[in-house]
Amino acid sequence: MELEIDLNKSVDENAGVYFDLAKKSKKKLEGAKAALEETKKKLEQLQKQEEKFFKQEELKKQKKEVKHEWYEKFHWFTSSEGFLCIGGKDATSNEIVVKKYVEKGDLVFHTEMPGSPFFVIKNGQNAGEKTLQETAIAVAVYSKAWKSGHTMADVFYVLPDQVSKEAQSGEYMSKGSFMVRGKKNIFLYGLISLYLL
């Protein structure tokens, strides 16, 4: 380290000049350290914000990638034999299930009591007895009979071409209601016994 000495000043005066410079340098160093600490804190905050941003973006991406199936807005289950069974939750969804999603090879389930859901077994004409029973139980459980505390429920199934929106002459079909014509295949369930299943 080189020191410049002013020969026109005394040793004490020269020392005083360097002492003042040292004090200024020390203050600058303290300021620089404080600025460095502040910068580190800001950097940490930015890194946390960046991490949070990327996590949110990843969640958004995952949500977009999760594909919801068309039937998830209805009552639905997959039978023990692997058949998709869907049912209405109200008059509007009953209307949609029957009008939009019933196809030729399906089976349509309902109860004798109005206001109950229509259930459809997709490709149900190939389903076994186990799937038919499981769907009949679902219809009974979601039926007005169950909600009203009745002890019995008549659940039936028919082919798609037996279900129509065309009412008898002089009658009106309300939303979610359908006319069922022809032979019905009936399951009679004691609803109290369903608690034991």
C-alpha positions in Angstrom: 0.0 0.0 0.0 1.4 3.4 -1.0 0.8 6.5 1.0 1.2 10.1 -0.2 2.6 12.5 2.3 2.0 16.2 2.0 5.3 17.8 3.1 3.6 21.1 3.7 1.6 19.3 6.5 2.6 17.9 9.8 2.7 14.2 10.5 -0.5 14.6 12.6 -2.2 16.5 9.7 -1.2 13.8 7.2 -2.5 11.1 9.6 -5.8 13.0 10.0 -6.3 13.1 6.2 -5.9 9.3 6.0 -8.0 8.8 9.1 -10.8 10.8 7.4 -10.4 8.8 4.2 -10.5 5.6 6.3 -13.8 6.7 8.0 -15.3 7.6 4.6 -14.2 4.2 3.2 -15.6 2.4 6.2 -19.0 4.2 5.7 -19.0 3.3 2.0 -18.2 -0.3 2.9 -21.0 -0.4 5.4 -23.4 1.1 2.8 -22.2 -1.4 0.2 -22.7 -4.3 2.6 -26.2 -3.0 3.4 -27.0 -2.6 -0.3 -25.7 -6.1 -0.9 -27.9 -7.6 1.9 -30.9 -5.7 0.5 -30.2 -7.0 -3.0 -29.9 -10.5 -1.7 -33.3 -10.2 0.0 -34.9 -8.9 -3.1 -33.2 -11.7 -5.1 -34.6 -14.3 -2.7 -38.1 -12.7 -3.0 -37.9 -12.8 -6.8 -36.7 -16.4 -6.7 -39.7 -17.3 -4.5 -42.1 -15.5 -6.7 -40.6 -17.2 -9.8 -40.9 -20.6 -8.1 -44.5 -19.8 -7.2 -45.2 -18.6 -10.7 -43.8 -21.8 -12.2 -45.8 -24.0 -9.8 -49.0 -22.2 -10.7 -48.2 -22.5 -14.4 -47.6 -26.2 -13.9 -50.9 -26.6 -12.1 -52.7 -24.8 -14.9 -51.1 -27.1 -17.4 -52.0 -30.2 -15.4 -55.6 -29.0 -15.1 -55.8 -28.5 -18.8 -54.4 -31.9 -19.4 -57.0 -33.6 -17.1 -59.7 -34.5 -19.5 -63.2 -34.9 -18.1 -65.4 -37.5 -19.6 -68.7 -36.5 -21.0 -70.7 -38.6 -18.6 -69.1 -37.1 -15.4 -71.9 -34.5 -15.2 -74.4 -37.2 -14.6 -74.9 -40.0 -12.0 -72.6 -42.7 -13.3 -70.6 -45.8 -12.5 -68.9 -48.7 -14.2 -70.6 -52.0 -13.5 -68.7 -55.0 -12.1 -68.9 -56.4 -15.6 -67.3 -53.2 -17.1 -70.4 -51.5 -18.6 -70.8 -47.7 -18.3 -74.1 -46.8 -16.6 -75.3 -43.2 -16.6 -78.3 -41.6 -15.0 -80.0 -38.2 -14.8 -79.7 -36.0 -11.7 -82.8 -34.0 -12.4 -85.4 -33.3 -15.2 -82.9 -31.5 -17.4 -80.2 -34.2 -17.2 -82.8 -36.9 -17.7 -83.8 -35.2 -20.9 -80.2 -35.0 -22.0 -79.3 -38.6 -21.1 -82.3 -40.0 -23.0 -82.4 -37.7 -26.0 -78.6 -37.3 -26.6 -76.9 -40.4 -25.3 -79.3 -43.4 -25.7 -78.2 -45.5 -28.7 -79.5 -48.7 -30.3 -77.7 -51.3 -28.3 -78.4 -49.7 -24.9 -80.9 -50.5 -22.2 -83.0 -47.7 -20.5 -84.0 -48.0 -16.8 -86.6 -46.1 -14.8 -89.2 -46.6 -12.0 -92.9 -46.7 -12.1 -92.9 -43.6 -9.9 -92.6 -40.3 -11.8 -89.7 -38.0 -10.9 -87.1 -40.7 -10.7 -83.9 -40.8 -12.8 -83.6 -42.5 -16.1 -80.5 -44.7 -16.2 -78.9 -46.1 -19.3 -76.5 -49.0 -19.6 -74.3 -48.2 -22.6 -74.2 -51.3 -24.9 -76.5 -52.8 -22.2 -78.1 -55.4 -24.5 -74.8 -57.3 -24.1 -74.7 -56.9 -20.3 -75.1 -59.8 -17.9 -77.6 -60.2 -15.0 -75.1 -58.6 -12.5 -75.0 -55.3 -14.5 -78.8 -55.2 -14.8 -79.2 -55.7 -11.0 -76.5 -53.0 -10.2 -78.2 -50.5 -12.5 -81.7 -51.3 -11.1 -80.3 -50.8 -7.6 -78.9 -47.4 -8.6 -82.2 -46.3 -10.1 -84.0 -47.4 -6.9 -81.6 -45.6 -4.6 -81.9 -42.3 -6.6 -85.6 -42.7 -7.0 -88.4 -40.7 -5.3 -89.5 -43.9 -3.7 -86.2 -44.0 -1.7 -86.3 -40.3 -0.9 -90.0 -40.6 0.2 -89.3 -43.5 2.5 -91.3 -46.1 0.6 -90.4 -49.7 1.3 -90.7 -51.0 -2.3 -89.7 -49.7 -5.7 -90.7 -51.1 -9.1 -87.6 -50.6 -11.4 -87.9 -51.6 -15.1 -85.8 -51.6 -18.2 -86.8 -51.3 -21.8 -85.1 -51.1 -25.2 -84.3 -47.6 -26.6 -87.0 -47.7 -29.3 -89.7 -48.1 -26.5 -88.9 -44.7 -25.1 -90.4 -41.6 -26.7 -91.1 -38.0 -26.1 -94.4 -38.4 -28.0 -97.3 -38.2 -25.5 -100.7 -39.8 -25.9 -103.3 -37.7 -27.6 -104.4 -34.9 -25.3 -101.4 -35.4 -22.9 -98.3 -33.3 -22.3 -94.8 -34.6 -21.6 -93.0 -32.4 -19.2 -89.3 -31.8 -19.2 -87.4 -35.0 -18.3 -90.4 -37.2 -18.8 -90.8 -39.8 -21.5 -93.5 -42.2 -22.7 -92.5 -45.9 -22.4 -94.4 -48.2 -24.6 -94.5 -52.0 -24.8 -93.3 -54.8 -22.5 -91.3 -53.7 -19.4 -88.8 -56.0 -17.7 -89.4 -55.3 -14.0 -87.3 -55.6 -10.9 -89.1 -55.3 -7.6 -86.8 -54.1 -4.8 -87.5 -53.9 -1.1 -85.7 -50.6 -0.4 -85.1 -51.5 3.2 -83.0 -54.5 2.0 -80.9 -52.3 -0.1 -79.3 -50.9 3.1 -77.8 -54.3 3.6 -76.1 -54.5 0.2 
